Amino acid sequence: MGGHSSWPEWIYIGVVVALLVWVGAEAWNVERLVEHIPAEAKTIIVTGQQWFWTFEHEDGTKEIGELHVKKGIPYKFEIGSKDVIHSFNIPDYLVLMDAVPGRINVVWFLPVEEGEYPIQCREYCGLLHYNMRGTLYVEDGA
């Protein structure tokens, strides 16, 4: 009989320990990503909302649905969302990061070749999810 009352306690402790381990691992992972961002990287604020991406450059310039960057310059994306969870994805550059309301996720990349690359949302975010696309334009830095 006594064994039954302690059973939920063990489940509770197990869940708490698992959560702590998971949060710790995630924090370490984020730290590692952030540590490796080049100091000269330019910041672009990326905001997902139903159903488009907004990009804000350091100089305050805003772009909707398209992003113009210079070749050979590292960029740091600070990614957030205004409504639901989106997922910012530039497949050609292996950039994939969730856009979560109330939280900023950071990822960086270095464009190396001029051209146009698709930007998409990889998280089902509602009715017009398939329209949530954009274009990355990599231009000559000179």
DRENPA-3360 file (N, C-alpha, C; in nm, 2 decimals, always signed):
BEGIN
1 = MGGHSSWP = +0.08/-0.12/+0.00/+0.00/+0.00/+0.00/+0.09/+0.13/+0.00 ~ +0.19/+0.13/+0.08/+0.28/+0.24/+0.10/+0.35/+0.27/-0.04 ~ +0.37/+0.17/-0.12/+0.44/+0.19/-0.25/+0.37/+0.28/-0.34 ~ +0.24/+0.27/-0.34/+0.15/+0.35/-0.43/+0.17/+0.50/-0.42 ~ +0.18/+0.55/-0.29/+0.18/+0.69/-0.27/+0.31/+0.75/-0.32 ~ +0.42/+0.68/-0.32/+0.55/+0.74/-0.36/+0.56/+0.73/-0.52 ~ +0.48/+0.65/-0.58/+0.49/+0.63/-0.73/+0.48/+0.77/-0.80 ~ +0.38/+0.85/-0.78/+0.37/+0.98/-0.86/+0.49/+1.07/-0.83;
9 = EWIYIGVV = +0.54/+1.06/-0.71/+0.65/+1.15/-0.67/+0.77/+1.11/-0.77 ~ +0.80/+0.99/-0.79/+0.91/+0.95/-0.87/+0.89/+1.00/-1.02 ~ +0.76/+0.99/-1.06/+0.73/+1.04/-1.20/+0.76/+1.19/-1.20 ~ +0.72/+1.26/-1.10/+0.74/+1.40/-1.10/+0.89/+1.44/-1.10 ~ +0.96/+1.37/-1.01/+1.11/+1.39/-1.01/+1.17/+1.36/-1.14 ~ +1.13/+1.25/-1.20/+1.19/+1.21/-1.33/+1.16/+1.32/-1.44 ~ +1.04/+1.37/-1.44/+1.00/+1.48/-1.54/+1.09/+1.60/-1.51 ~ +1.10/+1.64/-1.39/+1.18/+1.76/-1.36/+1.32/+1.74/-1.40;
17 = VALLVWVG = +1.38/+1.63/-1.37/+1.52/+1.60/-1.40/+1.54/+1.61/-1.56 ~ +1.44/+1.54/-1.63/+1.45/+1.54/-1.77/+1.44/+1.68/-1.83 ~ +1.35/+1.76/-1.77/+1.34/+1.90/-1.82/+1.47/+1.98/-1.80 ~ +1.52/+1.96/-1.68/+1.65/+2.04/-1.65/+1.76/+2.00/-1.74 ~ +1.77/+1.87/-1.77/+1.87/+1.82/-1.86/+1.85/+1.88/-2.00 ~ +1.72/+1.88/-2.04/+1.69/+1.93/-2.18/+1.72/+2.08/-2.19 ~ +1.67/+2.15/-2.09/+1.69/+2.30/-2.09/+1.84/+2.33/-2.09 ~ +1.91/+2.26/-2.01/+2.06/+2.28/-2.00/+2.13/+2.25/-2.13;
25 = AEAWNVER = +2.09/+2.14/-2.19/+2.15/+2.11/-2.32/+2.11/+2.21/-2.43 ~ +1.99/+2.26/-2.42/+1.95/+2.36/-2.52/+2.02/+2.49/-2.50 ~ +2.04/+2.53/-2.37/+2.11/+2.65/-2.34/+2.25/+2.64/-2.39 ~ +2.31/+2.53/-2.37/+2.45/+2.51/-2.41/+2.46/+2.52/-2.56 ~ +2.37/+2.46/-2.63/+2.37/+2.46/-2.77/+2.35/+2.60/-2.83 ~ +2.26/+2.68/-2.77/+2.24/+2.82/-2.81/+2.37/+2.90/-2.79 ~ +2.43/+2.88/-2.67/+2.55/+2.95/-2.64/+2.66/+2.92/-2.74 ~ +2.67/+2.80/-2.78/+2.77/+2.76/-2.87/+2.75/+2.82/-3.01;
33 = LVEHIPAE = +2.62/+2.83/-3.05/+2.59/+2.90/-3.18/+2.62/+3.04/-3.17 ~ +2.58/+3.11/-3.06/+2.60/+3.25/-3.05/+2.75/+3.28/-3.04 ~ +2.83/+3.20/-2.97/+2.97/+3.22/-2.95/+3.04/+3.23/-3.09 ~ +3.00/+3.15/-3.18/+3.07/+3.14/-3.31/+3.03/+3.25/-3.41 ~ +2.94/+3.34/-3.38/+2.90/+3.44/-3.47/+3.02/+3.54/-3.49 ~ +3.06/+3.56/-3.61/+3.17/+3.66/-3.63/+3.14/+3.79/-3.58 ~ +3.24/+3.86/-3.52/+3.22/+3.99/-3.45/+3.17/+4.09/-3.55 ~ +3.21/+4.08/-3.68/+3.17/+4.18/-3.78/+3.03/+4.16/-3.84;
41 = AKTIIVTG = +2.97/+4.05/-3.80/+2.84/+4.01/-3.86/+2.74/+4.13/-3.85 ~ +2.66/+4.15/-3.95/+2.56/+4.25/-3.95/+2.43/+4.19/-3.91 ~ +2.35/+4.26/-3.82/+2.23/+4.20/-3.77/+2.11/+4.23/-3.86 ~ +2.03/+4.13/-3.88/+1.90/+4.15/-3.95/+1.80/+4.09/-3.86 ~ +1.70/+4.18/-3.83/+1.58/+4.13/-3.75/+1.48/+4.07/-3.84 ~ +1.45/+3.94/-3.82/+1.36/+3.86/-3.90/+1.23/+3.84/-3.82 ~ +1.12/+3.88/-3.88/+0.99/+3.86/-3.80/+0.90/+3.79/-3.89 ~ +0.85/+3.67/-3.84/+0.75/+3.59/-3.91/+0.61/+3.63/-3.86;
49 = QQWFWTFE = +0.52/+3.64/-3.95/+0.38/+3.66/-3.92/+0.29/+3.60/-4.03 ~ +0.17/+3.57/-4.00/+0.08/+3.52/-4.10/+0.05/+3.62/-4.21 ~ +0.10/+3.61/-4.33/+0.18/+3.50/-4.38/+0.29/+3.56/-4.46 ~ +0.38/+3.63/-4.39/+0.50/+3.68/-4.47/+0.61/+3.70/-4.37 ~ +0.73/+3.72/-4.42/+0.85/+3.75/-4.35/+0.89/+3.90/-4.36 ~ +0.92/+3.97/-4.25/+0.97/+4.10/-4.26/+1.12/+4.10/-4.21 ~ +1.20/+4.18/-4.28/+1.34/+4.19/-4.25/+1.38/+4.33/-4.22 ~ +1.45/+4.35/-4.11/+1.49/+4.49/-4.08/+1.64/+4.49/-4.06;
57 = HEDGTKEI = +1.70/+4.58/-4.14/+1.85/+4.59/-4.14/+1.89/+4.68/-4.03 ~ +2.03/+4.68/-4.00/+2.08/+4.77/-3.90/+2.05/+4.92/-3.92 ~ +2.05/+4.96/-4.05/+2.02/+5.10/-4.07/+1.87/+5.14/-4.07 ~ +1.79/+5.04/-4.03/+1.64/+5.07/-4.02/+1.56/+5.04/-4.15 ~ +1.63/+5.01/-4.25/+1.56/+4.97/-4.38/+1.48/+4.84/-4.36 ~ +1.36/+4.84/-4.40/+1.27/+4.72/-4.39/+1.24/+4.67/-4.53 ~ +1.24/+4.53/-4.53/+1.20/+4.47/-4.66/+1.09/+4.36/-4.62 ~ +1.00/+4.34/-4.71/+0.89/+4.24/-4.68/+0.90/+4.14/-4.80;
65 = GELHVKKG = +0.92/+4.01/-4.76/+0.92/+3.90/-4.86/+1.04/+3.89/-4.94 ~ +1.13/+3.99/-4.93/+1.26/+3.97/-4.99/+1.37/+4.03/-4.91 ~ +1.49/+3.97/-4.92/+1.60/+4.02/-4.84/+1.72/+4.03/-4.93 ~ +1.78/+4.15/-4.93/+1.90/+4.18/-5.01/+2.02/+4.18/-4.92 ~ +2.12/+4.10/-4.95/+2.24/+4.10/-4.87/+2.36/+4.10/-4.97 ~ +2.48/+4.13/-4.91/+2.60/+4.14/-4.99/+2.68/+4.01/-4.97 ~ +2.74/+3.97/-5.09/+2.82/+3.85/-5.09/+2.95/+3.87/-5.00 ~ +2.99/+3.77/-4.92/+3.11/+3.78/-4.84/+3.10/+3.85/-4.71;
73 = IPYKFEIG = +2.98/+3.89/-4.67/+2.96/+3.96/-4.54/+2.88/+3.87/-4.46 ~ +2.92/+3.84/-4.33/+2.84/+3.75/-4.25/+2.72/+3.83/-4.19 ~ +2.61/+3.76/-4.18/+2.49/+3.82/-4.12/+2.44/+3.74/-4.01 ~ +2.39/+3.81/-3.91/+2.33/+3.74/-3.79/+2.18/+3.77/-3.80 ~ +2.10/+3.66/-3.80/+1.95/+3.68/-3.80/+1.90/+3.67/-3.66 ~ +1.83/+3.77/-3.62/+1.75/+3.76/-3.49/+1.61/+3.74/-3.52 ~ +1.56/+3.61/-3.50/+1.44/+3.57/-3.55/+1.33/+3.56/-3.45 ~ +1.22/+3.62/-3.48/+1.10/+3.62/-3.38/+0.97/+3.61/-3.46;
81 = SKDVIHSF = +0.86/+3.60/-3.39/+0.73/+3.59/-3.45/+0.63/+3.68/-3.39 ~ +0.53/+3.73/-3.47/+0.43/+3.81/-3.41/+0.30/+3.73/-3.37 ~ +0.29/+3.61/-3.42/+0.17/+3.54/-3.39/+0.19/+3.39/-3.35 ~ +0.21/+3.30/-3.45/+0.23/+3.16/-3.42/+0.37/+3.12/-3.44 ~ +0.40/+2.99/-3.42/+0.54/+2.95/-3.45/+0.56/+2.93/-3.60 ~ +0.66/+3.00/-3.65/+0.70/+2.98/-3.79/+0.84/+2.92/-3.79 ~ +0.89/+2.88/-3.91/+1.02/+2.83/-3.91/+1.10/+2.89/-4.03 ~ +1.20/+2.97/-4.00/+1.27/+3.05/-4.11/+1.37/+2.96/-4.17;
89 = NIPDYLVL = +1.36/+2.94/-4.30/+1.44/+2.84/-4.37/+1.50/+2.90/-4.51 ~ +1.63/+2.89/-4.52/+1.69/+2.92/-4.65/+1.77/+2.79/-4.68 ~ +1.70/+2.70/-4.76/+1.75/+2.57/-4.78/+1.89/+2.57/-4.84 ~ +1.92/+2.66/-4.94/+2.05/+2.66/-5.00/+2.17/+2.69/-4.91 ~ +2.14/+2.76/-4.80/+2.24/+2.79/-4.70/+2.22/+2.71/-4.57 ~ +2.14/+2.61/-4.57/+2.12/+2.53/-4.45/+2.08/+2.61/-4.33 ~ +2.01/+2.72/-4.35/+1.96/+2.80/-4.24/+1.82/+2.75/-4.21 ~ +1.80/+2.71/-4.08/+1.67/+2.67/-4.04/+1.66/+2.70/-3.89;
97 = MDAVPGRI = +1.56/+2.79/-3.86/+1.55/+2.83/-3.72/+1.40/+2.86/-3.69 ~ +1.35/+2.81/-3.58/+1.21/+2.84/-3.55/+1.20/+2.99/-3.51 ~ +1.08/+3.05/-3.55/+1.04/+3.18/-3.51/+0.93/+3.16/-3.41 ~ +0.96/+3.20/-3.28/+0.87/+3.17/-3.17/+0.82/+3.30/-3.11 ~ +0.69/+3.32/-3.09/+0.64/+3.44/-3.03/+0.70/+3.46/-2.89 ~ +0.75/+3.58/-2.86/+0.80/+3.61/-2.73/+0.94/+3.57/-2.71 ~ +1.01/+3.53/-2.81/+1.15/+3.48/-2.80/+1.23/+3.51/-2.92 ~ +1.35/+3.54/-2.90/+1.44/+3.57/-3.02/+1.54/+3.45/-3.04;
105 = NVVWFLPV = +1.54/+3.39/-3.15/+1.64/+3.29/-3.18/+1.74/+3.34/-3.28 ~ +1.86/+3.31/-3.26/+1.97/+3.36/-3.34/+2.04/+3.26/-3.42 ~ +2.07/+3.29/-3.55/+2.15/+3.20/-3.63/+2.22/+3.30/-3.73 ~ +2.34/+3.25/-3.78/+2.41/+3.34/-3.87/+2.45/+3.26/-4.00 ~ +2.48/+3.34/-4.10/+2.52/+3.27/-4.23/+2.61/+3.37/-4.30 ~ +2.68/+3.31/-4.40/+2.77/+3.39/-4.48/+2.74/+3.36/-4.63 ~ +2.68/+3.46/-4.70/+2.65/+3.44/-4.84/+2.77/+3.44/-4.92 ~ +2.79/+3.33/-5.01/+2.92/+3.32/-5.08/+2.90/+3.33/-5.23;
113 = EEGEYPIQ = +2.78/+3.31/-5.28/+2.76/+3.32/-5.42/+2.64/+3.41/-5.46 ~ +2.66/+3.50/-5.56/+2.55/+3.59/-5.60/+2.44/+3.50/-5.66 ~ +2.32/+3.55/-5.64/+2.20/+3.48/-5.70/+2.08/+3.50/-5.62 ~ +1.97/+3.43/-5.66/+1.85/+3.44/-5.59/+1.82/+3.30/-5.52 ~ +1.78/+3.30/-5.40/+1.76/+3.18/-5.33/+1.62/+3.19/-5.26 ~ +1.55/+3.07/-5.26/+1.42/+3.07/-5.19/+1.43/+3.08/-5.04 ~ +1.33/+3.15/-4.98/+1.32/+3.16/-4.83/+1.18/+3.09/-4.81 ~ +1.17/+3.00/-4.71/+1.04/+2.95/-4.69/+1.01/+2.93/-4.54;
121 = CREYCGLL = +0.89/+2.90/-4.51/+0.85/+2.87/-4.37/+0.83/+2.72/-4.37 ~ +0.91/+2.65/-4.28/+0.90/+2.51/-4.27/+0.81/+2.45/-4.16 ~ +0.74/+2.54/-4.10/+0.64/+2.50/-3.99/+0.50/+2.54/-4.04 ~ +0.41/+2.44/-4.04/+0.28/+2.47/-4.08/+0.22/+2.58/-3.99 ~ +0.19/+2.69/-4.04/+0.15/+2.81/-3.96/+0.01/+2.85/-3.99 ~ -0.07/+2.78/-4.06/-0.21/+2.82/-4.09/-0.24/+2.80/-4.23 ~ -0.36/+2.86/-4.27/-0.42/+2.84/-4.40/-0.34/+2.87/-4.51 ~ -0.27/+2.99/-4.51/-0.19/+3.03/-4.63/-0.04/+3.00/-4.61;
129 = HYNMRGTL = -0.01/+2.90/-4.53/+0.13/+2.87/-4.50/+0.21/+2.85/-4.63 ~ +0.16/+2.79/-4.73/+0.23/+2.76/-4.86/+0.27/+2.89/-4.93 ~ +0.20/+3.00/-4.90/+0.23/+3.14/-4.96/+0.34/+3.21/-4.88 ~ +0.38/+3.15/-4.77/+0.48/+3.22/-4.69/+0.62/+3.20/-4.74 ~ +0.65/+3.26/-4.85/+0.78/+3.24/-4.91/+0.84/+3.38/-4.93 ~ +0.97/+3.38/-4.95/+1.04/+3.50/-4.98/+1.16/+3.47/-5.07 ~ +1.23/+3.57/-5.10/+1.35/+3.55/-5.19/+1.47/+3.62/-5.12 ~ +1.58/+3.55/-5.12/+1.71/+3.60/-5.07/+1.79/+3.64/-5.20;
137 = YVEDGA = +1.82/+3.77/-5.20/+1.91/+3.82/-5.32/+2.05/+3.84/-5.26 ~ +2.14/+3.77/-5.31/+2.28/+3.79/-5.28/+2.35/+3.87/-5.39 ~ +2.40/+3.99/-5.35/+2.45/+4.08/-5.45/+2.60/+4.10/-5.43 ~ +2.67/+4.14/-5.53/+2.81/+4.17/-5.53/+2.84/+4.28/-5.42 ~ +2.93/+4.25/-5.33/+2.96/+4.34/-5.22/+3.03/+4.46/-5.27 ~ +3.10/+4.46/-5.38/+3.18/+4.57/-5.43/+3.10/+4.69/-5.47;
% end
